[in-house]
Amino acid sequence: MTEIRILPEVISNKIAAGEVVERPASVVKELLENALDADARKIRVEIEKGGRALIRVVDDGHGMGKDDTLLAIERYATSKIHHDDDLFAIKTLGFRGEALPSIAAVSKFTLESRPADVESGTRVEIHGGKLVHIKAAGMPPGTMVTVRQLFYNTPARRKFLKTINTEMGHIADTVAHMSLGRPEVQFRLIHNRRVVKEWPAVKEPLVRVIQVLGNAVKGKLQPLGASDGDMTVTGHVALPEISRSTARGVYTYVNGRFVKDKVLRHAVYEGFSGRLMKGTYPVGVIRFKLPADGVDVNVHPTKHEVRFRQPKRVHDLITVAVTAALKAGEKPIWSTRLQAEETTPPKGVSETPAIFKRVAKTIKTGLDRIDLPPTEPPLNSYRLNPHADQTHISPTAAEQTSLTEADPGVDLRIIGQLRNTYIVCESPKGLLLLDQHAAHERIRYEVFKKGVDGAKIPRQQLLMPETIELSFTETEILIQILSDLNRMGYEIEPFGGNTFIIKSVPAILGQVATEPIIKTMVEKMAQVGIATNKDAAVNEMITTAACHEALRAKERLHNEEMRQLIAQLMRCDTPAHCPHGRPTWIQWPISKLEKDFGRVV
């Protein structure tokens, strides 16, 4: 007797429903996609008890006649696929013909629809996958789908639903995601007969972004736009000061479809590289468009994941666009005309400040073709308050002058140093604290970056060569980028199997462990699933070097050293953040200071 049996249709339908319908928000997503495919311009979503009791989606799309309404509830019935080639050039949000019959299999389901050129619509009612009745319905043009008692016939699935508030939160997120992708459409969300949120139709996508993300991002968004042949990317990213503790603040769309794609997200993170602290994530809306045959959207039942034909090209275009948008919004908050003041060293003082000896050290390693700032003048004589404690330097009145008298455009004045860690300054906007380690780290990073990009990096032979062992996937990645690493100053050779031997490293990393850098680099490439270009390796290398060589906290600086540090920071391309993403300065506006001191009328 055979043990293999064909499942009854009622069970197979429930299994299919389990793949498509995970929770009430899944139902809302599928119904919204159908409404948008029907060219709806107004969509209303009605919910009761977090979707347990009722889910209703009403749209003003083109609607369906009686025959199409009946076919729409059949498995694999769709108007969007005609040939197998169509599966690889999908231009609609829905296409499989699974959504409606899957939802109807686990609920008390009603579908009502009417085209504009027909006097009455059609109403079809199904309970648990079984047809109850079909009849005419008086209704405006469009479609209304009502889902009651979701999972009433699959109690095991119903037990896995969370609280009403939790499920409603997922539904609200789903509607918000869909609205970001289609700003020209009006969305209204109602819960227990109360309007929870409404997103009016808008012409400018930026308005919809603010509608969804809130007024906190207003004035903090940078537009982005770039193209590469038949690929284009548009959208908005928030400045690094607006960040989240999770990755939920990044919304990515491919041809209008909201997706959770690791290539797209990694590209956004790369664009923010060096601008966000560890454990924080960016905020932005990325809209990517490419020909339909350049992306496969049929790789997951929920259609949240996609696969690109040219993932590296997609990744690089988004990274470039995000980086350019952020650079456009990063401007020093003080004058960029700050110049080093040429002064005569006091009697008996001839040495170069300690932090600039480190610049000289960089030159000695062979990076002498870097466009460094002019030779720094030696120390001025500064008189310190002998009675000050360890946390504060009290400059004399003469020292509390502009950073340079030769340039009247300079608008930042050094007051002193706090805890031998922060440089205290006065700016036209208020009080400014500058983190000396973060600032010098940014300076060193860009010095090294110029050396890597424009000069041959000198090598340092290892007295005892190191070995490194990788997984199979990581080995394949490292083999592909050995030539790039060689140009950076590494000498790495295969040593049999998945083992490599490291014979030399860049001179600037002579004191830094090499194995963690290489392993981290290839692990990230393996995780993202793309052969990232050498930029990732370069940034990993020079960020480590910059941090290792930078001025530390708790180091006392003279005013001239502080002034020269600021002068060099102002020449950086990205002065506002260290390579790890920490801010280099924080400012308190004068208005806040006056308010805190009760001086505001």
C-alpha positions, -999 to 999 in steps of 0.1 A, spaced: 0 0 0 14 33 -10 22 59 17 22 89 -6 -11 106 -10 -23 136 -29 -35 162 -4 -71 173 -4 -77 207 -20 -87 223 13 -54 213 29 -33 223 -1 -50 257 -1 -43 262 36 -6 254 30 -4 279 2 -21 304 24 5 299 50 32 309 25 14 341 15 -6 351 46 17 353 76 -4 378 96 -30 405 90 -4 429 76 3 403 49 -33 405 38 -32 442 37 0 442 16 -14 418 -11 -47 437 -13 -29 471 -16 -7 457 -44 -38 446 -63 -53 481 -59 -22 498 -71 -20 475 -101 -56 485 -109 -44 522 -111 -62 532 -80 -57 569 -69 -76 566 -36 -73 537 -13 -90 532 21 -79 505 45 -104 496 73 -92 475 102 -110 461 133 -92 446 163 -58 446 147 -71 427 116 -84 397 136 -121 408 131 -120 428 99 -97 438 70 -113 458 43 -95 475 14 -115 498 -9 -101 514 -41 -112 535 -70 -93 514 -96 -107 502 -129 -125 472 -113 -135 439 -128 -165 425 -146 -184 394 -135 -163 368 -153 -130 383 -141 -143 386 -106 -151 349 -105 -117 340 -121 -98 362 -96 -106 338 -68 -92 307 -86 -57 295 -79 -31 308 -103 -56 329 -122 -39 362 -133 -42 388 -160 -5 397 -157 13 366 -169 8 351 -204 41 334 -213 70 320 -193 92 348 -204 68 372 -186 81 358 -153 115 374 -160 101 408 -169 74 415 -144 61 451 -144 33 447 -118 33 444 -81 11 412 -81 14 385 -107 11 350 -93 -27 348 -88 -22 333 -54 -32 362 -31 -70 362 -32 -76 324 -32 -50 320 -4 -67 347 17 -101 333 10 -90 298 22 -84 310 58 -111 336 63 -147 347 56 -140 365 23 -160 389 2 -149 404 -32 -170 431 -48 -159 448 -80 -173 470 -108 -158 486 -139 -167 522 -147 -186 512 -179 -209 487 -161 -241 497 -142 -237 472 -113 -209 453 -98 -205 416 -87 -203 403 -52 -186 369 -45 -186 355 -9 -163 326 2 -159 310 36 -128 289 42 -122 284 5 -158 273 -2 -181 294 -25 -212 307 -6 -229 328 -32 -226 351 -62 -248 381 -68 -250 416 -83 -240 445 -61 -247 482 -62 -214 500 -57 -192 528 -72 -165 519 -98 -136 501 -82 -130 471 -59 -137 463 -23 -123 433 -6 -135 423 29 -117 398 50 -134 387 83 -123 363 110 -88 357 96 -75 322 105 -109 312 119 -105 277 104 -68 274 113 -68 280 150 -31 270 153 -22 299 131 -45 323 149 -27 315 182 5 328 168 -9 363 162 4 390 186 -16 416 205 -40 439 187 -15 468 191 14 448 177 -6 436 147 -19 470 141 16 484 142 26 460 114 -4 470 93 4 507 98 40 501 87 28 482 56 6 510 45 33 535 52 58 515 31 33 513 2 25 551 4 62 560 2 65 541 -31 34 558 -46 32 594 -34 7 603 -61 -19 580 -45 -40 589 -14 -40 564 14 -63 564 45 -60 540 74 -89 534 98 -88 513 129 -120 505 149 -138 532 128 -113 559 138 -89 574 112 -54 565 124 -34 581 96 -40 597 62 -15 603 35 -29 628 9 -18 624 -27 12 648 -34 32 658 -65 66 660 -48 80 628 -33 97 648 -6 64 658 8 54 621 11 87 613 28 80 640 55 44 627 58 57 592 67 90 599 85 77 629 104 86 666 108 119 656 126 135 650 92 122 683 78 152 703 67 175 674 73 170 655 40 193 655 11 180 647 -24 199 620 -43 199 612 -80 222 593 -103 220 572 -134 241 546 -152 227 538 -186 193 522 -181 195 523 -143 185 553 -122 183 560 -85 164 588 -68 152 595 -33 163 613 -1 187 605 27 187 622 61 219 638 73 239 616 98 225 636 128 192 618 121 198 581 127 181 551 142 190 523 165 177 497 139 178 493 102 141 501 99 147 537 88 159 527 53 131 522 28 142 507 -5 121 504 -37 127 486 -70 105 497 -98 80 509 -72 80 477 -52 90 479 -15 117 453 -9 141 443 19 171 436 -3 206 431 13 224 445 -18 204 478 -17 208 482 21 245 475 21 249 500 -7 232 527 14 253 517 45 285 521 23 273 555 13 271 565 49 305 548 57 324 570 82 294 591 90 275 570 116 287 555 148 287 517 153 252 505 163 234 533 145 217 532 112 208 557 85 174 571 75 164 574 39 141 565 10 158 549 -21 139 545 -53 157 524 -79 145 519 -114 158 495 -141 144 474 -169 120 447 -157 142 420 -171 171 432 -150 156 420 -118 138 388 -107 110 395 -82 98 359 -81 123 346 -56 101 346 -24 64 340 -16 60 375 -1 79 392 -30 100 411 -4 133 398 -18 146 403 -53 176 392 -73 195 415 -97 212 404 -129 240 429 -122 242 434 -84 276 451 -83 264 477 -108 233 483 -88 253 485 -55 279 509 -69 254 533 -84 235 536 -51 266 540 -30 279 568 -53 245 586 -52 242 584 -14 278 596 -8 274 625 -32 241 635 -15 257 635 19 288 654 8 265 681 -6 250 686 28 282 686 48 296 721 51 318 735 78 298 756 103 325 782 103 344 801 77 364 780 52 389 809 48 409 800 79 446 801 71 476 792 93 490 823 109 527 829 102 543 837 135 578 840 149 586 813 175 594 826 210 629 825 222 640 790 231 612 772 213 621 755 180 604 721 180 574 712 159 541 705 178 537 668 186 506 663 165 525 676 134 554 653 140 530 626 131 523 642 98 560 642 92 561 606 101 535 599 74 557 616 48 587 594 59 567 563 51 568 573 15 535 592 11 554 624 3 533 630 -28 502 637 -6 489 672 -9 496 681 28 489 715 43 518 740 42 546 735 67 532 743 101 547 771 122 563 762 155 546 769 189 536 804 200 542 813 236 510 809 255 507 817 292 486 791 312 468 798 344 490 782 371 460 778 394 438 760 368 429 724 375 436 695 352 405 700 332 408 735 319 433 758 303 426 795 309 440 816 280 449 852 286 428 880 272 453 885 244 449 848 235 411 852 232 413 867 198 404 856 163 423 826 151 441 848 126 442 885 124 454 883 88 420 870 76 390 889 87 367 862 73 376 838 100 347 834 125 359 808 150 377 817 182 395 792 205 387 797 242 406 767 256 407 730 262 384 709 283 398 678 301 426 678 276 401 662 252 378 688 238 387 721 222 363 749 233 355 775 207 332 804 201 314 807 168 289 832 155 262 806 162 272 799 198 294 775 218 313 747 200 332 717 214 355 698 191 368 663 199 405 665 192 409 627 187 379 625 162 392 656 144 427 643 140 414 609 130 395 625 102 426 644 91 448 613 92 421 593 73 421 617 44 459 620 44 461 582 41 433 581 15 451 605 -8 482 583 -5 463 552 -14 445 568 -43 474 588 -57 507 571 -48 523 537 -45 520 525 -10 554 515 6 555 480 20 569 467 53 582 431 52 571 410 81 599 394 101 576 364 106 551 360 78 515 355 91 491 328 79 453 332 76 427 305 71 393 313 55 362 294 45 357 282 9 335 312 -1 359 337 16 388 320 -2 372 326 -36 366 362 -27 402 369 -15 417 353 -47 396 377 -68 410 408 -50 446 398 -44 458 421 -72 439 450 -56 454 443 -22 488 441 -38 484 477 -51 475 487 -16 508 475 -2 498 439 8 518 409 -3 495 379 1 499 345 -15 479 312 -15 495 287 8 474 256 0 438 248 5 420 277 22 452 291 38 471 322 27 504 336 38 509 373 44 545 384 37 542 422 38 517 449 47 513 486 40 540 505 60 513 527 76 499 495 92 531 481 104 520 480 140 484 468 133 473 432 133 466 422 97 445 391 100 414 408 115 414 434 88 415 408 60 390 385 76 365 413 83 368 425 47 361 392 31 334 383 56 315 414 47 319 407 10 306 372 15 277 384 36 266 409 9 270 384 -19 288 407 -43 324 412 -53 328 447 -39 356 468 -54 387 478 -36 371 507 -19 358 485 10 393 472 16 409 506 13 385 521 39 390 492 63 427 497 60 430 534 63 403 537 90 423 514 112 455 533 104 440 567 111 426 556 145 459 540 155 480 571 146 456 599 157 460 623 186 445 608 217 422 622 244 439 635 276 467 651 256 473 687 264 475 710 235 488 745 232 466 771 215 487 770 183 483 732 181 446 735 185 444 762 159 464 742 134 443 711 141 412 731 132 428 746 102 436 711 88 402 698 97 386 725 77 405 714 46 390 679 48 364 667 24 342 654 52 351 674 83 319 667 104 326 631 112 355 608 121 360 577 99 339 557 124 310 581 121 314 600 154 308 637 152 340 658 153 322 687 168 290 696 187 275 731 189 250 748 212 233 777 196 233 810 215 195 809 216 195 777 237 222 791 260 202 823 266 170 803 272 188 780 297 201 811 316 167 827 315 177 856 293 150 850 267 121 875 271 
